Amino acid sequence: MPDRFYVAESLQRGPMSLSGPEAHHIAHVLRLKTGSEIILFNGDGREYPARLELVKKTHLEVEVLDERAISRETEREITVACPLPKGDRAAFLIEKLTELGVAHYVPIRTERSVVHPGEGKIEKLQRAVIEASKQCGRNVLMSIEPMMDWDEVVQQSFAGDRWIADASGSSVERGAAQEKKSILIALGPEGGWTPEELSQATQHQWQVVSLGKSILRIETAAIKAAALAVS
């Protein structure tokens, strides 16, 4: 399969010019030559086979050959809401959720959470979504939503299943949320949920689920929960 590259603009059949980081990667890292075939995508759910017509130092001339509506999304729309872990673990979390087909990630602020991402951090995480999508073949980008307080998330109206992960909950099997087409999964910070936060969830009819006997890090718990929800 040809290499995939993300383009933050509309795409259609015909000639176009490419510049910026992706063009630099094609010309100076991969050193692809005129005539090489690539695949472009922009998050609109399609992919666009293309051919390099001219490779310059500062830009590329490309011929977009086709437009294909290819969905690699999960049958169920999955939203994961959890605090960001520290350091490089945040990018790892975003990468794996993207690979698993999660549709939306919501960073949340809880009583015990410690990482509250600013605009620069969010931009880096969005780049991690793009890189993971290039690798795994998704043509729709996982969205990273604005940070929300747990009080907002727990009271949100939601048509699908709502899970809150905690050791006190009941165990779930893979694909357990199959009855509804969407699911919102909330996971707590490294220090866990407070009793008040758990109480809020049960008062709003969230299902408390256990992810096993081990105490998991945020990113591990989020990956396991998302995998359980995938059909």
Backbone as CSV, one residue per row, in Angstrom:
resi,resn,N_x,N_y,N_z,CA_x,CA_y,CA_z,C_x,C_y,C_z
1,MET,0.846,-1.194,0.000,0.000,0.000,0.000,0.882,1.245,0.000
2,PRO,0.603,2.214,-0.853,1.412,3.445,-0.876,1.355,4.186,0.462
3,ASP,2.376,4.991,0.727,2.403,5.795,1.946,1.241,6.787,1.949
4,ARG,0.717,7.066,3.160,-0.408,7.979,3.335,0.078,9.303,3.912
5,PHE,-0.540,10.396,3.454,-0.149,11.724,3.916,-1.391,12.572,4.146
6,TYR,-1.355,13.352,5.206,-2.495,14.186,5.581,-2.364,15.571,4.963
7,VAL,-3.463,16.057,4.385,-3.510,17.383,3.781,-4.679,18.147,4.402
8,ALA,-4.400,19.284,5.002,-5.447,20.052,5.697,-6.151,21.005,4.733
9,GLU,-6.676,20.456,3.654,-7.424,21.255,2.685,-8.308,20.328,1.874
10,SER,-9.244,20.899,1.129,-10.127,20.077,0.311,-9.323,19.395,-0.794
11,LEU,-9.773,18.215,-1.175,-9.091,17.428,-2.198,-10.073,17.027,-3.283
12,GLN,-9.592,16.953,-4.504,-10.394,16.501,-5.636,-9.449,16.036,-6.738
13,ARG,-9.989,15.324,-7.714,-9.170,14.851,-8.830,-8.541,16.027,-9.575
14,GLY,-7.292,15.825,-10.005,-6.621,16.859,-10.766,-5.306,17.281,-10.142
15,PRO,-4.630,18.253,-10.723,-3.315,18.688,-10.231,-3.434,19.558,-8.986
16,MET,-2.429,19.496,-8.136,-2.365,20.364,-6.967,-0.918,20.462,-6.498
17,SER,-0.638,21.484,-5.716,0.698,21.662,-5.134,0.644,21.334,-3.651
18,LEU,1.702,20.717,-3.158,1.829,20.399,-1.737,3.074,21.070,-1.180
19,SER,2.927,21.692,-0.009,4.077,22.265,0.677,3.925,21.986,2.166
20,GLY,4.880,22.418,2.958,4.792,22.207,4.399,5.448,20.914,4.847
21,PRO,5.159,20.497,6.102,5.839,19.343,6.693,5.667,18.043,5.911
22,GLU,4.457,17.791,5.386,4.260,16.536,4.661,5.069,16.514,3.361
23,ALA,5.107,17.642,2.662,5.913,17.721,1.443,7.393,17.525,1.768
24,HIS,7.843,18.126,2.859,9.239,17.952,3.284,9.522,16.481,3.585
25,HIS,8.587,15.821,4.259,8.779,14.409,4.613,8.859,13.545,3.353
26,ILE,8.000,13.827,2.398,7.994,13.058,1.147,9.302,13.238,0.381
27,ALA,9.759,14.504,0.262,10.903,14.806,-0.595,12.246,14.559,0.081
28,HIS,12.345,14.877,1.386,13.657,14.894,2.029,13.882,13.790,3.057
29,VAL,12.804,13.157,3.522,12.957,12.037,4.452,12.767,10.715,3.706
30,LEU,11.623,10.568,3.060,11.378,9.347,2.284,12.075,9.365,0.936
31,ARG,12.389,10.574,0.444,13.058,10.749,-0.848,12.302,10.073,-1.995
32,LEU,10.997,10.248,-2.003,10.206,9.703,-3.099,10.475,10.490,-4.379
33,LYS,10.412,9.804,-5.484,10.762,10.402,-6.771,9.514,10.652,-7.625
34,THR,9.698,11.429,-8.683,8.631,11.658,-9.658,8.091,10.321,-10.153
35,GLY,6.789,10.203,-10.183,6.155,8.953,-10.594,5.720,8.082,-9.432
36,SER,6.201,8.395,-8.218,5.816,7.603,-7.044,4.335,7.797,-6.741
37,GLU,3.687,6.726,-6.306,2.274,6.791,-5.934,2.139,6.965,-4.425
38,ILE,1.217,7.822,-4.023,0.952,8.084,-2.611,-0.566,8.125,-2.424
39,ILE,-0.977,8.181,-1.171,-2.397,8.360,-0.851,-2.533,9.588,0.040
40,LEU,-3.436,10.476,-0.311,-3.717,11.665,0.477,-5.059,11.492,1.189
41,PHE,-5.191,12.088,2.372,-6.483,12.133,3.051,-6.555,13.418,3.859
42,ASN,-7.768,13.884,4.115,-7.933,15.136,4.852,-8.944,15.039,5.989
43,GLY,-9.375,13.812,6.294,-10.319,13.620,7.389,-11.775,13.645,6.974
44,ASP,-12.051,13.731,5.675,-13.442,13.810,5.215,-14.075,12.437,4.990
45,GLY,-13.353,11.372,5.351,-13.876,10.018,5.191,-13.461,9.352,3.893
46,ARG,-12.712,10.070,3.064,-12.254,9.518,1.793,-10.728,9.476,1.760
47,GLU,-10.209,8.720,0.802,-8.784,8.784,0.525,-8.593,9.008,-0.967
48,TYR,-7.469,9.629,-1.298,-7.250,10.126,-2.653,-5.911,9.609,-3.177
49,PRO,-5.931,8.526,-3.972,-4.691,8.064,-4.610,-4.127,9.165,-5.513
50,ALA,-2.817,9.337,-5.446,-2.186,10.425,-6.207,-0.808,9.983,-6.695
51,ARG,-0.248,10.776,-7.621,1.071,10.482,-8.200,1.912,11.754,-8.146
52,LEU,3.174,11.609,-7.762,4.090,12.743,-7.755,4.487,13.083,-9.194
53,GLU,4.231,14.321,-9.573,4.572,14.756,-10.926,5.876,15.544,-10.960
54,LEU,6.183,16.240,-9.859,7.401,17.048,-9.805,7.789,17.226,-8.351
55,VAL,9.048,16.940,-8.034,9.546,17.062,-6.664,10.538,18.211,-6.603
56,LYS,10.181,19.266,-5.893,11.046,20.435,-5.722,11.516,20.502,-4.270
57,LYS,12.458,21.402,-4.001,12.953,21.556,-2.631,11.881,22.088,-1.693
58,THR,11.056,22.988,-2.188,10.091,23.670,-1.326,8.660,23.176,-1.486
59,HIS,8.369,22.470,-2.585,7.002,22.008,-2.774,6.973,20.838,-3.759
60,LEU,5.807,20.219,-3.858,5.600,19.105,-4.771,4.437,19.418,-5.704
61,GLU,4.519,18.927,-6.922,3.382,18.965,-7.833,2.815,17.551,-7.889
62,VAL,1.518,17.447,-7.622,0.860,16.148,-7.459,-0.366,16.077,-8.363
63,GLU,-0.610,14.898,-8.913,-1.837,14.649,-9.664,-2.718,13.701,-8.839
64,VAL,-3.865,14.206,-8.388,-4.813,13.360,-7.653,-5.571,12.528,-8.671
65,LEU,-5.479,11.207,-8.547,-5.975,10.296,-9.580,-7.402,9.810,-9.334
66,ASP,-7.798,9.746,-8.078,-9.090,9.137,-7.781,-9.587,9.632,-6.420
67,GLU,-10.830,9.300,-6.115,-11.455,9.651,-4.837,-12.234,8.439,-4.364
68,ARG,-11.871,7.905,-3.191,-12.499,6.677,-2.722,-13.094,6.888,-1.329
69,ALA,-14.372,6.574,-1.187,-15.024,6.640,0.126,-14.790,5.305,0.823
70,ILE,-13.801,5.272,1.684,-13.432,4.037,2.379,-13.531,4.282,3.880
71,SER,-14.451,3.594,4.528,-14.636,3.760,5.974,-13.926,2.644,6.724
72,ARG,-13.115,3.045,7.678,-12.483,2.094,8.587,-12.898,2.410,10.029
73,GLU,-14.081,2.991,10.168,-14.585,3.360,11.486,-15.286,2.181,12.153
74,THR,-15.376,2.217,13.459,-16.076,1.175,14.195,-17.580,1.326,14.004
75,GLU,-18.319,0.249,14.188,-19.776,0.303,14.068,-20.381,1.187,15.164
76,ARG,-19.748,1.229,16.313,-20.245,2.009,17.438,-19.425,3.276,17.600
77,GLU,-20.080,4.398,17.817,-19.375,5.659,18.043,-18.917,5.707,19.503
78,ILE,-17.616,5.722,19.701,-17.043,5.646,21.048,-16.449,6.995,21.440
79,THR,-16.835,7.471,22.610,-16.248,8.678,23.187,-15.562,8.293,24.491
80,VAL,-14.314,8.697,24.657,-13.562,8.444,25.891,-13.300,9.774,26.586
81,ALA,-13.675,9.846,27.852,-13.454,11.048,28.658,-12.588,10.674,29.853
82,CYS,-11.405,11.283,29.928,-10.516,10.994,31.051,-9.464,12.089,31.155
83,PRO,-8.859,12.238,32.339,-7.765,13.195,32.466,-6.575,12.753,31.621
84,LEU,-5.787,13.708,31.189,-4.562,13.377,30.453,-3.499,12.869,31.415
85,PRO,-2.784,11.804,31.041,-1.627,11.401,31.841,-0.453,12.348,31.611
86,LYS,0.588,12.174,32.390,1.736,13.069,32.324,2.648,12.732,31.137
87,GLY,3.344,13.765,30.652,4.434,13.603,29.697,4.050,12.900,28.411
88,ASP,4.960,12.037,27.942,4.775,11.345,26.669,3.633,10.338,26.706
89,ARG,3.184,9.990,27.900,2.075,9.037,27.999,0.795,9.612,27.404
90,ALA,0.683,10.937,27.374,-0.511,11.563,26.782,-0.578,11.271,25.284
91,ALA,0.543,11.440,24.592,0.576,11.162,23.154,0.328,9.680,22.879
92,PHE,0.856,8.819,23.746,0.634,7.377,23.607,-0.856,7.062,23.728
93,LEU,-1.521,7.673,24.699,-2.956,7.485,24.878,-3.719,7.865,23.614
94,ILE,-3.435,9.051,23.083,-4.139,9.540,21.898,-3.878,8.639,20.697
95,GLU,-2.640,8.214,20.550,-2.278,7.335,19.427,-3.076,6.039,19.459
96,LYS,-3.152,5.415,20.626,-3.817,4.113,20.722,-5.333,4.238,20.611
97,LEU,-5.909,5.301,21.167,-7.349,5.501,21.013,-7.699,5.708,19.536
98,THR,-6.838,6.429,18.825,-7.051,6.622,17.392,-7.014,5.289,16.656
99,GLU,-6.034,4.473,16.956,-5.899,3.175,16.301,-7.102,2.273,16.581
100,LEU,-7.667,2.391,17.776,-8.804,1.549,18.151,-10.120,2.023,17.533
101,GLY,-10.126,3.219,16.942,-11.330,3.698,16.290,-12.205,4.599,17.133
102,VAL,-11.672,5.088,18.273,-12.440,6.013,19.103,-12.758,7.269,18.299
103,ALA,-13.996,7.749,18.402,-14.427,8.902,17.610,-14.092,10.225,18.268
104,HIS,-14.189,10.278,19.611,-13.990,11.542,20.330,-13.214,11.283,21.619
105,TYR,-12.279,12.170,21.909,-11.593,12.151,23.205,-11.875,13.463,23.919
106,VAL,-12.304,13.366,25.171,-12.604,14.547,25.979,-11.663,14.582,27.183
107,PRO,-10.713,15.522,27.241,-9.907,15.661,28.458,-10.772,16.244,29.571
108,ILE,-10.722,15.636,30.742,-11.581,16.113,31.826,-10.757,16.522,33.046
109,ARG,-11.356,17.416,33.803,-10.775,17.900,35.045,-11.572,17.323,36.209
110,THR,-10.891,16.534,37.051,-11.528,15.956,38.228,-10.843,16.504,39.471
111,GLU,-11.359,16.125,40.624,-10.787,16.645,41.876,-9.335,16.235,42.042
112,ARG,-8.966,15.052,41.558,-7.608,14.536,41.777,-6.737,14.586,40.523
113,SER,-7.231,15.110,39.413,-6.398,15.174,38.205,-5.369,16.286,38.337
114,VAL,-4.234,16.120,37.646,-3.130,17.071,37.800,-2.694,17.711,36.486
115,VAL,-3.021,17.098,35.339,-2.598,17.627,34.044,-3.787,18.319,33.383
116,HIS,-3.645,19.628,33.156,-4.699,20.411,32.518,-4.112,21.056,31.266
117,PRO,-4.321,20.454,30.093,-3.609,20.864,28.876,-4.011,22.242,28.379
118,GLY,-3.010,23.003,27.943,-3.255,24.285,27.297,-3.367,24.099,25.800
119,GLU,-3.472,25.214,25.080,-3.664,25.167,23.636,-2.497,24.488,22.923
120,GLY,-1.259,24.761,23.380,-0.099,24.147,22.740,-0.096,22.636,22.879
121,LYS,-0.491,22.145,24.036,-0.549,20.702,24.258,-1.608,20.059,23.374
122,ILE,-2.770,20.707,23.274,-3.838,20.169,22.442,-3.388,20.062,20.983
123,GLU,-2.641,21.056,20.493,-2.138,21.011,19.114,-1.218,19.808,18.912
124,LYS,-0.372,19.514,19.897,0.515,18.355,19.793,-0.286,17.059,19.769
125,LEU,-1.342,17.010,20.558,-2.175,15.810,20.584,-2.916,15.635,19.265
126,GLN,-3.352,16.733,18.674,-4.013,16.648,17.362,-3.050,16.130,16.307
127,ARG,-1.780,16.513,16.421,-0.776,15.981,15.500,-0.599,14.476,15.703
128,ALA,-0.691,14.030,16.966,-0.589,12.592,17.252,-1.752,11.834,16.620
129,VAL,-2.937,12.443,16.592,-4.092,11.834,15.923,-3.798,11.646,14.437
130,ILE,-3.249,12.673,13.812,-2.943,12.607,12.381,-1.918,11.516,12.089
131,GLU,-0.860,11.480,12.878,0.195,10.485,12.640,-0.345,9.074,12.818
132,ALA,-1.181,8.870,13.849,-1.754,7.543,14.055,-2.719,7.180,12.939
133,SER,-3.475,8.158,12.440,-4.414,7.911,11.339,-3.675,7.551,10.063
134,LYS,-2.537,8.184,9.816,-1.716,7.842,8.656,-1.299,6.376,8.723
135,GLN,-0.948,5.935,9.914,-0.444,4.574,10.080,-1.555,3.539,10.002
136,CYS,-2.693,3.804,10.665,-3.719,2.769,10.796,-4.745,2.795,9.668
137,GLY,-4.725,3.837,8.841,-5.601,3.861,7.679,-6.938,4.539,7.887
138,ARG,-7.162,5.165,9.044,-8.432,5.854,9.239,-8.516,7.092,8.346
139,ASN,-9.694,7.326,7.785,-9.908,8.498,6.951,-10.767,9.554,7.633
140,VAL,-11.126,9.303,8.878,-11.815,10.275,9.719,-10.962,10.471,10.966
141,LEU,-10.654,11.710,11.295,-9.790,11.979,12.432,-10.570,11.917,13.743
142,MET,-10.000,11.281,14.753,-10.577,11.347,16.087,-10.539,12.799,16.564
143,SER,-11.649,13.301,17.056,-11.680,14.687,17.522,-11.206,14.773,18.970
144,ILE,-10.464,15.828,19.260,-10.075,16.126,20.637,-10.901,17.325,21.072
145,GLU,-11.787,17.096,22.017,-12.736,18.121,22.433,-12.111,19.062,23.465
146,PRO,-12.721,20.220,23.691,-12.246,21.119,24.743,-12.334,20.456,26.109
147,MET,-11.444,20.860,27.004,-11.465,20.299,28.351,-12.793,20.598,29.046
148,MET,-13.286,19.612,29.797,-14.527,19.763,30.546,-14.325,19.356,32.004
149,ASP,-15.045,19.995,32.897,-15.082,19.554,34.288,-15.952,18.307,34.384
150,TRP,-15.625,17.450,35.358,-16.416,16.232,35.541,-17.883,16.559,35.804
151,ASP,-18.150,17.634,36.518,-19.529,18.028,36.781,-20.325,18.219,35.491
152,GLU,-19.661,18.745,34.450,-20.330,18.946,33.156,-20.554,17.619,32.440
153,VAL,-19.518,16.780,32.453,-19.586,15.507,31.733,-20.661,14.603,32.321
154,VAL,-20.692,14.478,33.620,-21.587,13.512,34.262,-23.050,13.864,34.057
155,GLN,-23.350,15.141,33.875,-24.735,15.567,33.712,-25.161,15.685,32.250
156,GLN,-24.213,15.454,31.349,-24.492,15.634,29.925,-25.556,14.655,29.437
157,SER,-26.462,15.166,28.625,-27.454,14.294,28.000,-26.755,13.457,26.929
158,PHE,-26.992,12.152,26.932,-26.299,11.260,25.999,-27.217,10.099,25.671
159,ALA,-27.401,9.823,24.386,-28.381,8.828,23.960,-27.893,7.392,24.109
160,GLY,-26.571,7.201,24.188,-26.029,5.850,24.228,-25.734,5.363,25.626
161,ASP,-24.918,4.308,25.692,-24.469,3.778,26.974,-23.491,4.748,27.624
162,ARG,-23.457,4.743,28.944,-22.500,5.561,29.684,-21.836,4.686,30.746
163,TRP,-20.540,4.517,30.603,-19.761,3.732,31.561,-18.863,4.659,32.369
164,ILE,-18.722,4.357,33.638,-17.681,4.968,34.443,-16.853,3.832,35.023
165,ALA,-15.556,3.842,34.775,-14.689,2.738,35.182,-14.242,2.919,36.627
166,ASP,-14.468,1.868,37.422,-14.047,1.878,38.825,-14.012,0.440,39.315
167,ALA,-13.078,0.167,40.248,-12.919,-1.202,40.758,-14.178,-1.717,41.453
168,SER,-15.042,-0.823,41.902,-16.258,-1.232,42.602,-17.349,-1.718,41.653
169,GLY,-17.132,-1.561,40.343,-18.176,-1.889,39.386,-18.225,-3.358,39.018
170,SER,-19.161,-3.691,38.143,-19.303,-5.062,37.652,-18.415,-5.241,36.424
171,SER,-17.966,-6.464,36.205,-17.097,-6.734,35.057,-17.911,-6.719,33.770
172,VAL,-17.247,-6.377,32.667,-17.910,-6.350,31.364,-17.114,-7.193,30.390
173,GLU,-17.807,-7.717,29.387,-17.178,-8.528,28.358,-16.966,-7.693,27.106
174,ARG,-16.065,-8.128,26.255,-15.802,-7.439,24.988,-17.095,-7.357,24.172
175,GLY,-17.369,-6.155,23.638,-18.560,-5.955,22.840,-19.831,-5.829,23.664
176,ALA,-19.681,-5.567,24.980,-20.838,-5.561,25.864,-21.816,-4.425,25.572
177,ALA,-21.389,-3.407,24.861,-22.269,-2.259,24.611,-22.948,-2.327,23.247
178,GLN,-23.142,-3.521,22.737,-23.604,-3.665,21.359,-25.026,-3.173,21.136
179,GLU,-25.856,-3.115,22.160,-27.263,-2.764,21.956,-27.428,-1.334,21.450
180,LYS,-26.550,-0.432,21.859,-26.676,0.970,21.461,-25.515,1.343,20.546
181,LYS,-25.769,2.298,19.663,-24.799,2.645,18.639,-23.738,3.633,19.114
182,SER,-23.838,4.103,20.337,-22.820,5.014,20.851,-22.574,4.719,22.325
183,ILE,-21.394,5.076,22.781,-21.033,4.844,24.177,-20.069,5.928,24.633
184,LEU,-20.278,6.396,25.840,-19.399,7.372,26.491,-18.748,6.676,27.674
185,ILE,-17.424,6.638,27.680,-16.674,5.941,28.729,-15.864,6.964,29.515
186,ALA,-16.063,7.020,30.819,-15.314,7.942,31.675,-14.341,7.163,32.557
187,LEU,-13.124,7.666,32.631,-12.091,7.049,33.463,-11.492,8.115,34.357
188,GLY,-11.174,7.730,35.585,-10.688,8.689,36.565,-9.188,8.929,36.486
189,PRO,-8.685,9.819,37.323,-7.251,10.137,37.353,-6.466,9.052,38.071
190,GLU,-5.155,9.250,38.167,-4.293,8.251,38.804,-4.704,7.986,40.253
191,GLY,-5.205,9.021,40.929,-5.625,8.846,42.318,-7.021,8.289,42.471
192,GLY,-7.700,8.060,41.364,-9.039,7.491,41.394,-10.125,8.538,41.573
193,TRP,-11.354,8.099,41.401,-12.500,8.977,41.626,-12.692,9.220,43.121
194,THR,-13.235,10.352,43.451,-13.657,10.571,44.842,-15.021,9.910,45.032
195,PRO,-15.397,9.600,46.281,-16.739,9.044,46.513,-17.845,9.946,45.977
196,GLU,-17.650,11.242,46.058,-18.659,12.183,45.574,-18.808,12.089,44.057
197,GLU,-17.684,11.943,43.346,-17.738,11.844,41.885,-18.436,10.562,41.445
198,LEU,-18.149,9.454,42.120,-18.830,8.204,41.808,-20.320,8.299,42.099
199,SER,-20.645,8.952,43.201,-22.045,9.128,43.565,-22.793,9.934,42.504
200,GLN,-22.128,10.975,41.988,-22.735,11.759,40.907,-23.085,10.869,39.721
201,ALA,-22.156,9.975,39.370,-22.373,9.111,38.209,-23.571,8.190,38.408
202,THR,-23.653,7.566,39.558,-24.772,6.644,39.791,-26.099,7.397,39.860
203,GLN,-26.070,8.606,40.386,-27.294,9.409,40.438,-27.802,9.753,39.042
204,HIS,-26.886,9.839,38.084,-27.262,10.154,36.706,-27.309,8.903,35.825
205,GLN,-27.454,7.743,36.458,-27.668,6.456,35.767,-26.500,6.007,34.896
206,TRP,-25.279,6.332,35.302,-24.124,5.755,34.637,-23.939,4.326,35.142
207,GLN,-23.426,3.453,34.281,-23.108,2.088,34.673,-21.658,2.037,35.176
208,VAL,-21.475,1.589,36.406,-20.130,1.470,36.972,-19.557,0.125,36.548
209,VAL,-18.414,0.152,35.841,-17.828,-1.081,35.311,-16.411,-1.252,35.833
210,SER,-16.050,-2.482,36.040,-14.693,-2.819,36.466,-13.876,-3.266,35.268
211,LEU,-12.618,-2.834,35.224,-11.716,-3.234,34.141,-10.754,-4.342,34.578
212,GLY,-11.027,-4.952,35.733,-10.181,-6.035,36.198,-9.637,-5.781,37.589
213,LYS,-8.870,-6.717,38.083,-8.372,-6.651,39.454,-7.164,-5.736,39.602
214,SER,-6.417,-5.526,38.519,-5.210,-4.705,38.599,-5.558,-3.223,38.596
215,ILE,-4.717,-2.427,39.241,-4.848,-0.971,39.194,-4.088,-0.489,37.957
216,LEU,-4.805,0.073,37.015,-4.224,0.432,35.726,-3.909,1.918,35.656
217,ARG,-2.875,2.272,34.907,-2.614,3.669,34.592,-3.713,4.189,33.677
218,ILE,-3.818,5.517,33.590,-4.898,6.121,32.806,-4.919,5.578,31.380
219,GLU,-3.759,5.610,30.720,-3.734,5.227,29.308,-4.059,3.753,29.123
220,THR,-3.608,2.898,30.041,-3.914,1.471,29.941,-5.398,1.223,30.145
221,ALA,-5.974,1.892,31.141,-7.407,1.739,31.419,-8.248,2.218,30.239
222,ALA,-7.863,3.345,29.644,-8.632,3.889,28.519,-8.567,2.956,27.317
223,ILE,-7.393,2.410,27.052,-7.237,1.486,25.929,-8.063,0.224,26.155
224,LYS,-8.028,-0.312,27.378,-8.783,-1.527,27.667,-10.277,-1.269,27.560
225,ALA,-10.746,-0.154,28.091,-12.172,0.157,28.033,-12.642,0.337,26.596
226,ALA,-11.850,1.049,25.787,-12.221,1.256,24.388,-12.263,-0.076,23.640
227,ALA,-11.303,-0.961,23.923,-11.271,-2.268,23.267,-12.503,-3.090,23.646
228,LEU,-12.956,-2.988,24.887,-14.139,-3.705,25.321,-15.393,-3.225,24.600
229,ALA,-15.405,-1.947,24.260,-16.585,-1.357,23.626,-16.636,-1.586,22.121
230,VAL,-15.513,-1.927,21.527,-15.462,-2.138,20.074,-16.150,-3.457,19.722
231,SER,-16.992,-3.418,18.696,-17.691,-4.649,18.298,-16.734,-5.594,17.597
